[in-house]
Amino acid sequence: MLIIIFFLLLVGVIVFAYNKSRFESKKSWQNFYDGLSISASDFYNKVKEGLEQRNIPNLSYAKESFLESHIFSSKRQYMRIIRAEYVFYVCAAPFGTGTFISEWVCIKTEGRINRIPIISKLAGKDRTDKSFYQIDTESMTRMAIHFTVLDVLNSLTTASGVRGLAELEMLNKGNN
């Protein structure tokens, strides 16, 4: 009986730790490109090259794998781009007869210092009271990443003869 209780407790701790999100999703954008076949790794490399050409300061890059749904499901690899408290995820994945592309703008969940109002304000970490500079920088970083992804997609769709996005579709997709 004690073994069963211990096992259930262990499963509960694992599920709790697994479900605890490190990020809060703010915005997303997704699109399907029918007939486009690209490797995620090549796509991520092209996006990184495009961002490096834009000389955006303080960006760091990595790849991160996420479970598709539950602990026994397959993993999907994303490109992670970090700048300050913002984490941007880009995904390129095969889907049916084409490729699915998504972008996620996330913010790191609050650390301990952010929960103490006076200290977070003095440290410039108060998310409820941002300066115009902080708001502009967040917006410009998000737009630069989005337009870089679109530039890469435009070059890939043009080269392969696949229909790309119209200008309005580029701006108005997702939860902008």
N, C-alpha and C positions, 0 to 999 in steps of 0.2 A: 504493500500500500504506500509506503514511504517513497519507494522508487517511482511509482506513478505520479505522486504529487511533485517530486523533484523534477521529473520529466516534463510535466505540464508547466511548471514554473519556468523551466529552462526554455521551452517553446515560447512561452509568453514573453520572456525577456528578448529572445531573438526576434520575434514579430514586432515588438515595440521598437527595438533598435533599428530594424529594417525599415519600418514605416516612418521613422522620424526624418523629416525633410531638412536638409541643410540650406535650402533655398526657397524663396517665395517667388512664384512666377508672376511677372508683371505684364508681359506682352508676348504674343506669338504670331507667327506667320507660317503658313504651309501652302505648298502647291504640288501638283502632280504634273509631270512632264511625260506624256504618252510617247513612246517610241525612243526615248532617250535612255541609253545604257552607259553608265559610268561607274567606276569604282569609287567607293567612299573615300578611300585613301588618296586617290588622285584629286578628287574634288577638294578635300580638305587642304592638300598641299597648294592647290591653285588659289584658294581663299586666303591662306596664310601669305603667299607671295603677294597677292593683291593688297592685303592690309599692310604688309611691310612697305610697299611702294607708296602708300598714303602717309607714312611716317607718323602714325598715331602713337603718342607717348604712353609708356607704361602698360603695354599689352603683354600678357603672357599666354602661351598656347599649350594645350595638351589634348590628349584624347581620353575619353572616359566612356566606360561601358555601363549601360543600365539594363536591368532586367526588363523584358517586355511587359510582364505583368506580375507573376508570382515567383517565389523563390526557386522553382524548378523550371521556369521558362527560359527561352533563349535570351541572349544579350544582344543589344543593339549599340553600336559604337557611335559616339558623338564627338565633334570637335568642340573643345571648351576654350573659350577666350575670356580672360579675366582682366578687368580694369577697375581698380579700387574695390568698392563693395558690390560691383556688378559682375555677374557671370552670364556669358552669352553662350548658348549651345546651338550648334548647327548640325543637322543630320542630313545625310544623303543615303538613301536606301532603295534597293529594288522593290518595286511594288507592281504586281501584275505585269503589264506590257511596257512599263516605263520605270521612272525613277521618282521617288517622293523626296521633296526637300522641305525641311522645316527649320525655323529659327525660334529660339526661346530666349527672352530677356528675363533674367532672374536677379534677385537681390539676395545677398547672403542673409541668413536669419540672424537676428540680433544676438550679439554677444552680451556678456554680463555688463560691460561698461555702457552699452546703449540703453540699458534698462534703468539707469540712474539719471534722471532728467538733467540735473545741473551739470554733472560731469560730462555727459554726452554732448550737451550744448557747448561747454567750454572746449571740448576736444574736437568740435566740428563734426560730430557723428550723429547729431540729432536729425533723424530722417523726416521729422515733421516741420523742420525749420531750415530749409536749404537756401543757400544763396543763389542769386541768378547765375553765377558762375558754375555752381554745382549742377544746377538744372540744365544749363546750356551744354556743359561737358557731357553729361549723361545722354542728352538728346543727340549731340553730334557723334558720339561714339556709336550709339545705336544705329544712327543713319549711315555712318561710314561702313559699318559691318554689313548692314542690309544692302547698300548699294554695291559693295564689293561682291557679295553673294550674287546679286543680280547681274553684275558685269561678267562674272565667271559663267553663270548660266547662259547669258546672252551669247558669249563666245562659243560655248559648247553646243547650244541649240542651232546656231548659225552654221557651225562646221558640220553638224550631222543632218541638217535639213529638217529639224524638228521645229514645230511652231513654238516660239517663245511667248512671253507675256506682252500684252499691250501696256502702254505707259500707265494707264489708270489701274490696271490689274496689279502692277508692281507696287503701287502705293496703297491700294485699298483692300488687300487681302488680310485675313487674320484679325486679331484683336488689337489693332493699332489704336 
